[in-house]
Amino acid sequence: MELLLVTGFLGAGKTTFLGRLLSLWKDRRLALIVNEFGQANVDGKLLSDLGASLREVTGGSIFCSCRMDQFQAALTDTIQKSPDMILVEASGLSDPTAVRKVLAGFPGIAYKGCVALCDANRIEKTLATVRVCPKQLAVSDLILLNKADLVTEEEADRLTGLLAARFPRARIRKTEQAGFDPDWLENMTAQATLT
């Protein structure tokens, strides 16, 4: 079974993206693990009606030692259900640089890669002020510059260039409302190493 990680800072469009994925892959057996930093998980409630089995980990980041055991338990439980694909939505405040270390303990999972969503209106400020944002983008194989329709075409091109220069291993795509071409996901190759 495969695992796809979805990251992005708060409000970047992760839940909308996952909703689109669940609709696209409705013929696959999907399992969803949603991580919310706080206790109330609005995202899980929104996604629970879309047909995938759902597991939630709240109260911290799944990649932090404070919640790592819960994430590993969620993965173990999910594997027993034999889905074709596990989708993991990391908290907007998580540092996912330990994803490979965590998944090394699960040899039955093929890591498909990481998709990060960025808000075109806020990405520069977020990169400059939120310590985890560059870490989320550094582990990403595909970066979606979301809400690109809310900035000028010139600004979207400039931001795409900025992201490509800073995170050269990821493919950068402009999008709106978390839309995507399915080929972008089929041609993803998880990074061999992290820098």
Sequence and secondary structure as in RCSB ss.txt:
>XXXX:A:sequence
MELLLVTGFLGAGKTTFLGRLLSLWKDRRLALIVNEFGQANVDGKLLSDLGASLREVTGGSIFCSCRMDQFQAAL
TDTIQKSPDMILVEASGLSDPTAVRKVLAGFPGIAYKGCVALCDANRIEKTLATVRVCPKQLAVSDLILLNKADL
VTEEEADRLTGLLAARFPRARIRKTEQAGFDPDWLENMTAQATLT
>XXXX:A:secstr
 EEEEEEESTTSSHHHHHHHHHHHTTTS EEEEEEESSS  HHHHHHGGGSSEEEEEESS TTSTTTHHHHHHHH
HHHHHT  SEEEEE  TT  GGGHHHHHTT TT EEEEEEEEEETTTHHHHHHH THHHHHHHT SEEEEETGGG
S HHHHHHHHHHHHHHSTTSEEEE STT   HHHHHT    SS  
